[in-house]
Every structure is written in C-alpha cells, then in structure tokens.
Amino acid sequence: YSCDTFAFHKDVPDELRDNSDEPLDLDEEATEYLSLKFLIRKEASWSSQFFGTGVWANEDVGVDSSPVAGTSFLRWNDASSTPIEDVRAARTTTKLSGGFRPNVMTVGAQVHDVLVDHPDIIGRLDRGQTTGAARANMEALAALFGVDRYLVMDSIQNTAAEGGTESNAFIGGKHALLSYAPARAGVMTPSAGYTFAWTGRFGASALSSRIKRFRMDALESDRVEIDGAWDHRMISDDLGFFFLTAVA
C-alpha cells in the first residue's frame, strides 16, 4: 500500500480578522471547515474503493419485481420487500464464502431513510415497545440486522466542475454493504478491508490528519491547512456482500 498525502487549506485575511469581534474564532471556524472537507474526501475515497458494483465476491441487485434468489432482491422501498431476511441470507452467504459473518452494515443515506419507515422494521420494533413511540434508531437497526455496527453515509459531494452548476449527490448512493471487520487489526487477522494511515508524522492523529497554521505575508493572511495520508485496501473480497440499488 502507499499512503498518498492530501491537503486542503483555508486562508484567514487580515481584513477579516481586524473586523472580527472574536479574532481567534476565525481559526476555529477554519479548522472545523477543513476537518469537514477532510472527512468528506476520506469518505469519497473509501466509497470509490469499497462501495460499488464488481468489487465484492458476493453481490445482489435490487429489482422492482420478480427477484431471483442468489442474484437479485426486491428493492426495500417496496412495502412487501424483506430487508431483514435479505440481510440475514447475505450474512450466511458471506459466512460460507469467507468464514466470517459480516458484523458491519453500511448504507447510503437514501437507503437509511427508507429502512427507518419500512413496515416490517417498524412492526418488529413496535411489538417490543412498552411506552412511547417505536423508533428505528441506529442501535435498533443494528440489532434487527444482527450486526455490531450500523453506519449511514450521510455526506454529499458536488461533482460539478469548479464554477459550474451544482451537482450534489450522496456519496453512498442508494446502496448497502455488509462487511466483516475484526475487533483488532493485525497482519494475520482476516478483514474485508483495512485503511492504512500514516500516523508517524509530527502532530498526526490516529486518522493521519494534522492541522497547521502559518503566515502568508504575500496574501496578508494566515493560512490554516489540514493534511493526511491514508490508503484504503481490499483484503478479502469474499468477506463482503454488496446490495446494488437497494432502493429505487
């Protein structure tokens, strides 16, 4: 693997600082902005590596009608679909192919929006409810699907050229992924994939990111910069199961 470095910066002009009631707040705002950009960049690169068709040994595609077992499933926006049973069957298939049952379920935001209102999911939660409204929160969905973690890809990305008309879309699309991730990473420990991060540089966090602030005299500005170096790598393609177009 090779951890290529990515960097983003935000300049804080002297005019803006001189006119601010709380000058130091500008550095904090720039840091928060850059941290968000860093995480979006990292999620986008993860998605391009793991969250697509043809990546995993196990994959089914969502259809509007007449699903065929082993190759397709009824999209989960259909009230008669069976997302819990589909996921259970996929976990068993992955266990047979890779030796481990997936323990992480990652879904696009639009898939999540459908699942929280799915009648089968709400019905199972409602039957166990004693007081208050039945809520399909992240913990409840993880329990229903039999995984340790249920994650939602809620970030959006503008794919238009700079200066062009915005073209925003959720990075996770309308897909879902089951994967196996061990409790502890190791050279001889199976996993669907690993993210390698260069953490040995001065000031780098566990995510490989670090924030720097330095003067840009020519621009009469203070520059706040974030950089990081990581590499997402497939380890075992038979320890994942991909649901392509899980919702319409």
Contacts in CASP RR format, 6 or more apart in sequence:
PFRMAT RR
TARGET T0000
AUTHOR 0000-0000-0000
METHOD contacts of the structure
MODEL  1
YSCDTFAFHKDVPDELRDNSDEPLDLDEEATEYLSLKFLIRKEASWSSQF
FGTGVWANEDVGVDSSPVAGTSFLRWNDASSTPIEDVRAARTTTKLSGGF
RPNVMTVGAQVHDVLVDHPDIIGRLDRGQTTGAARANMEALAALFGVDRY
LVMDSIQNTAAEGGTESNAFIGGKHALLSYAPARAGVMTPSAGYTFAWTG
RFGASALSSRIKRFRMDALESDRVEIDGAWDHRMISDDLGFFFLTAVA
1 196 0 8 1.000
1 231 0 8 1.000
1 233 0 8 1.000
2 231 0 8 1.000
3 196 0 8 1.000
3 197 0 8 1.000
3 198 0 8 1.000
3 208 0 8 1.000
3 229 0 8 1.000
3 230 0 8 1.000
3 231 0 8 1.000
4 229 0 8 1.000
4 231 0 8 1.000
5 198 0 8 1.000
5 227 0 8 1.000
5 228 0 8 1.000
5 229 0 8 1.000
6 38 0 8 1.000
6 41 0 8 1.000
6 227 0 8 1.000
6 228 0 8 1.000
6 229 0 8 1.000
7 225 0 8 1.000
7 226 0 8 1.000
7 227 0 8 1.000
7 228 0 8 1.000
8 34 0 8 1.000
8 37 0 8 1.000
8 38 0 8 1.000
8 41 0 8 1.000
8 225 0 8 1.000
8 226 0 8 1.000
8 227 0 8 1.000
9 34 0 8 1.000
9 223 0 8 1.000
9 224 0 8 1.000
9 225 0 8 1.000
9 226 0 8 1.000
10 30 0 8 1.000
10 33 0 8 1.000
10 34 0 8 1.000
10 223 0 8 1.000
10 224 0 8 1.000
10 225 0 8 1.000
11 216 0 8 1.000
11 219 0 8 1.000
11 221 0 8 1.000
11 222 0 8 1.000
11 223 0 8 1.000
11 224 0 8 1.000
12 26 0 8 1.000
12 27 0 8 1.000
12 30 0 8 1.000
12 221 0 8 1.000
12 222 0 8 1.000
12 223 0 8 1.000
12 224 0 8 1.000
13 219 0 8 1.000
13 220 0 8 1.000
13 221 0 8 1.000
14 220 0 8 1.000
14 221 0 8 1.000
15 220 0 8 1.000
16 26 0 8 1.000
17 23 0 8 1.000
17 26 0 8 1.000
17 222 0 8 1.000
20 26 0 8 1.000
27 213 0 8 1.000
27 222 0 8 1.000
27 224 0 8 1.000
30 224 0 8 1.000
31 211 0 8 1.000
31 224 0 8 1.000
31 226 0 8 1.000
34 211 0 8 1.000
34 224 0 8 1.000
34 225 0 8 1.000
34 226 0 8 1.000
35 209 0 8 1.000
35 211 0 8 1.000
35 226 0 8 1.000
37 226 0 8 1.000
38 209 0 8 1.000
38 226 0 8 1.000
38 228 0 8 1.000
39 155 0 8 1.000
40 155 0 8 1.000
40 157 0 8 1.000
40 171 0 8 1.000
42 207 0 8 1.000
42 230 0 8 1.000
43 153 0 8 1.000
43 155 0 8 1.000
43 171 0 8 1.000
44 155 0 8 1.000
44 157 0 8 1.000
44 171 0 8 1.000
45 230 0 8 1.000
45 232 0 8 1.000
46 195 0 8 1.000
46 232 0 8 1.000
47 153 0 8 1.000
47 171 0 8 1.000
47 172 0 8 1.000
49 55 0 8 1.000
49 232 0 8 1.000
49 233 0 8 1.000
49 234 0 8 1.000
50 177 0 8 1.000
50 179 0 8 1.000
50 192 0 8 1.000
50 193 0 8 1.000
50 232 0 8 1.000
50 234 0 8 1.000
51 106 0 8 1.000
51 153 0 8 1.000
51 172 0 8 1.000
51 175 0 8 1.000
51 177 0 8 1.000
51 242 0 8 1.000
52 175 0 8 1.000
52 242 0 8 1.000
52 244 0 8 1.000
53 59 0 8 1.000
53 61 0 8 1.000
53 242 0 8 1.000
53 244 0 8 1.000
54 242 0 8 1.000
55 234 0 8 1.000
55 237 0 8 1.000
55 242 0 8 1.000
56 177 0 8 1.000
56 237 0 8 1.000
56 238 0 8 1.000
56 240 0 8 1.000
56 241 0 8 1.000
56 242 0 8 1.000
57 97 0 8 1.000
57 237 0 8 1.000
57 238 0 8 1.000
57 240 0 8 1.000
58 90 0 8 1.000
58 93 0 8 1.000
58 94 0 8 1.000
58 97 0 8 1.000
58 238 0 8 1.000
58 240 0 8 1.000
58 241 0 8 1.000
58 242 0 8 1.000
59 241 0 8 1.000
59 242 0 8 1.000
59 243 0 8 1.000
59 244 0 8 1.000
60 70 0 8 1.000
60 71 0 8 1.000
60 72 0 8 1.000
60 73 0 8 1.000
60 86 0 8 1.000
60 90 0 8 1.000
60 241 0 8 1.000
60 242 0 8 1.000
60 243 0 8 1.000
60 244 0 8 1.000
61 71 0 8 1.000
61 72 0 8 1.000
61 73 0 8 1.000
61 244 0 8 1.000
61 245 0 8 1.000
62 72 0 8 1.000
62 73 0 8 1.000
62 74 0 8 1.000
62 75 0 8 1.000
62 243 0 8 1.000
62 244 0 8 1.000
62 245 0 8 1.000
62 246 0 8 1.000
63 72 0 8 1.000
63 73 0 8 1.000
63 74 0 8 1.000
63 75 0 8 1.000
64 74 0 8 1.000
64 75 0 8 1.000
64 78 0 8 1.000
64 248 0 8 1.000
65 74 0 8 1.000
67 73 0 8 1.000
67 74 0 8 1.000
70 93 0 8 1.000
73 81 0 8 1.000
73 86 0 8 1.000
73 243 0 8 1.000
74 80 0 8 1.000
74 81 0 8 1.000
74 82 0 8 1.000
75 81 0 8 1.000
75 245 0 8 1.000
75 246 0 8 1.000
75 247 0 8 1.000
75 248 0 8 1.000
76 83 0 8 1.000
76 86 0 8 1.000
76 111 0 8 1.000
76 114 0 8 1.000
76 115 0 8 1.000
76 118 0 8 1.000
76 246 0 8 1.000
76 247 0 8 1.000
77 114 0 8 1.000
77 247 0 8 1.000
77 248 0 8 1.000
79 118 0 8 1.000
79 119 0 8 1.000
81 118 0 8 1.000
81 120 0 8 1.000
82 120 0 8 1.000
83 115 0 8 1.000
83 118 0 8 1.000
83 120 0 8 1.000
83 121 0 8 1.000
83 246 0 8 1.000
84 120 0 8 1.000
84 121 0 8 1.000
84 124 0 8 1.000
84 144 0 8 1.000
84 145 0 8 1.000
86 243 0 8 1.000
87 105 0 8 1.000
87 145 0 8 1.000
87 146 0 8 1.000
87 178 0 8 1.000
88 145 0 8 1.000
88 146 0 8 1.000
90 102 0 8 1.000
90 178 0 8 1.000
90 241 0 8 1.000
90 243 0 8 1.000
91 101 0 8 1.000
91 102 0 8 1.000
91 146 0 8 1.000
91 147 0 8 1.000
91 178 0 8 1.000
91 241 0 8 1.000
92 101 0 8 1.000
93 241 0 8 1.000
94 100 0 8 1.000
94 101 0 8 1.000
94 102 0 8 1.000
94 178 0 8 1.000
94 180 0 8 1.000
94 238 0 8 1.000
94 239 0 8 1.000
94 240 0 8 1.000
94 241 0 8 1.000
95 101 0 8 1.000
97 238 0 8 1.000
97 239 0 8 1.000
98 180 0 8 1.000
98 190 0 8 1.000
98 236 0 8 1.000
98 238 0 8 1.000
98 239 0 8 1.000
99 190 0 8 1.000
99 239 0 8 1.000
100 180 0 8 1.000
100 190 0 8 1.000
100 239 0 8 1.000
101 180 0 8 1.000
102 147 0 8 1.000
102 178 0 8 1.000
102 179 0 8 1.000
102 180 0 8 1.000
102 192 0 8 1.000
102 239 0 8 1.000
102 240 0 8 1.000
102 241 0 8 1.000
103 147 0 8 1.000
103 148 0 8 1.000
103 149 0 8 1.000
103 180 0 8 1.000
103 181 0 8 1.000
104 147 0 8 1.000
104 148 0 8 1.000
104 149 0 8 1.000
104 151 0 8 1.000
104 178 0 8 1.000
104 179 0 8 1.000
104 180 0 8 1.000
104 181 0 8 1.000
105 141 0 8 1.000
105 142 0 8 1.000
105 145 0 8 1.000
105 147 0 8 1.000
105 149 0 8 1.000
105 150 0 8 1.000
105 151 0 8 1.000
105 176 0 8 1.000
105 177 0 8 1.000
105 178 0 8 1.000
106 151 0 8 1.000
106 152 0 8 1.000
106 153 0 8 1.000
106 176 0 8 1.000
106 177 0 8 1.000
106 179 0 8 1.000
107 115 0 8 1.000
107 150 0 8 1.000
107 151 0 8 1.000
107 152 0 8 1.000
107 153 0 8 1.000
107 175 0 8 1.000
107 176 0 8 1.000
107 177 0 8 1.000
107 246 0 8 1.000
108 152 0 8 1.000
108 153 0 8 1.000
108 154 0 8 1.000
108 170 0 8 1.000
108 172 0 8 1.000
108 173 0 8 1.000
108 174 0 8 1.000
108 175 0 8 1.000
108 176 0 8 1.000
109 152 0 8 1.000
109 153 0 8 1.000
109 154 0 8 1.000
109 170 0 8 1.000
109 172 0 8 1.000
109 173 0 8 1.000
110 170 0 8 1.000
110 173 0 8 1.000
110 174 0 8 1.000
110 247 0 8 1.000
111 173 0 8 1.000
111 174 0 8 1.000
111 175 0 8 1.000
111 176 0 8 1.000
111 246 0 8 1.000
111 247 0 8 1.000
112 152 0 8 1.000
112 154 0 8 1.000
114 246 0 8 1.000
114 247 0 8 1.000
115 121 0 8 1.000
115 136 0 8 1.000
115 141 0 8 1.000
116 136 0 8 1.000
116 141 0 8 1.000
117 136 0 8 1.000
118 136 0 8 1.000
121 136 0 8 1.000
121 141 0 8 1.000
121 144 0 8 1.000
122 134 0 8 1.000
122 136 0 8 1.000
123 134 0 8 1.000
124 144 0 8 1.000
125 134 0 8 1.000
125 135 0 8 1.000
125 136 0 8 1.000
125 140 0 8 1.000
125 144 0 8 1.000
126 134 0 8 1.000
128 134 0 8 1.000
138 150 0 8 1.000
138 152 0 8 1.000
139 150 0 8 1.000
141 150 0 8 1.000
142 148 0 8 1.000
142 149 0 8 1.000
142 150 0 8 1.000
147 178 0 8 1.000
149 181 0 8 1.000
153 170 0 8 1.000
153 171 0 8 1.000
153 172 0 8 1.000
153 173 0 8 1.000
154 170 0 8 1.000
155 170 0 8 1.000
155 171 0 8 1.000
156 168 0 8 1.000
156 169 0 8 1.000
156 170 0 8 1.000
156 171 0 8 1.000
157 168 0 8 1.000
157 169 0 8 1.000
157 170 0 8 1.000
157 171 0 8 1.000
158 166 0 8 1.000
158 167 0 8 1.000
158 168 0 8 1.000
159 167 0 8 1.000
159 169 0 8 1.000
160 166 0 8 1.000
160 167 0 8 1.000
174 245 0 8 1.000
174 246 0 8 1.000
174 247 0 8 1.000
174 248 0 8 1.000
175 242 0 8 1.000
175 243 0 8 1.000
175 244 0 8 1.000
175 245 0 8 1.000
175 246 0 8 1.000
176 242 0 8 1.000
176 243 0 8 1.000
176 246 0 8 1.000
177 240 0 8 1.000
177 241 0 8 1.000
177 242 0 8 1.000
177 243 0 8 1.000
178 240 0 8 1.000
178 241 0 8 1.000
178 242 0 8 1.000
178 243 0 8 1.000
179 192 0 8 1.000
179 193 0 8 1.000
179 239 0 8 1.000
179 240 0 8 1.000
179 241 0 8 1.000
180 190 0 8 1.000
180 191 0 8 1.000
180 192 0 8 1.000
180 236 0 8 1.000
180 239 0 8 1.000
180 240 0 8 1.000
181 191 0 8 1.000
181 192 0 8 1.000
181 193 0 8 1.000
182 189 0 8 1.000
182 190 0 8 1.000
182 191 0 8 1.000
185 191 0 8 1.000
185 194 0 8 1.000
190 235 0 8 1.000
190 236 0 8 1.000
190 239 0 8 1.000
191 235 0 8 1.000
191 236 0 8 1.000
191 239 0 8 1.000
192 234 0 8 1.000
192 235 0 8 1.000
192 236 0 8 1.000
192 237 0 8 1.000
192 239 0 8 1.000
192 240 0 8 1.000
193 232 0 8 1.000
193 233 0 8 1.000
193 234 0 8 1.000
193 235 0 8 1.000
193 236 0 8 1.000
193 239 0 8 1.000
194 232 0 8 1.000
194 233 0 8 1.000
194 235 0 8 1.000
195 230 0 8 1.000
195 231 0 8 1.000
195 232 0 8 1.000
195 233 0 8 1.000
196 230 0 8 1.000
196 231 0 8 1.000
196 233 0 8 1.000
197 206 0 8 1.000
197 207 0 8 1.000
197 208 0 8 1.000
197 228 0 8 1.000
197 229 0 8 1.000
197 230 0 8 1.000
198 204 0 8 1.000
198 208 0 8 1.000
198 228 0 8 1.000
198 229 0 8 1.000
198 230 0 8 1.000
199 205 0 8 1.000
199 206 0 8 1.000
199 208 0 8 1.000
201 210 0 8 1.000
201 229 0 8 1.000
202 210 0 8 1.000
203 210 0 8 1.000
204 210 0 8 1.000
204 228 0 8 1.000
207 228 0 8 1.000
207 230 0 8 1.000
208 228 0 8 1.000
208 229 0 8 1.000
208 230 0 8 1.000
209 226 0 8 1.000
209 227 0 8 1.000
209 228 0 8 1.000
210 226 0 8 1.000
210 227 0 8 1.000
210 228 0 8 1.000
211 224 0 8 1.000
211 225 0 8 1.000
211 226 0 8 1.000
212 224 0 8 1.000
212 225 0 8 1.000
212 226 0 8 1.000
212 227 0 8 1.000
213 222 0 8 1.000
213 223 0 8 1.000
213 224 0 8 1.000
213 225 0 8 1.000
214 222 0 8 1.000
214 223 0 8 1.000
214 225 0 8 1.000
215 222 0 8 1.000
215 223 0 8 1.000
216 222 0 8 1.000
216 223 0 8 1.000
END
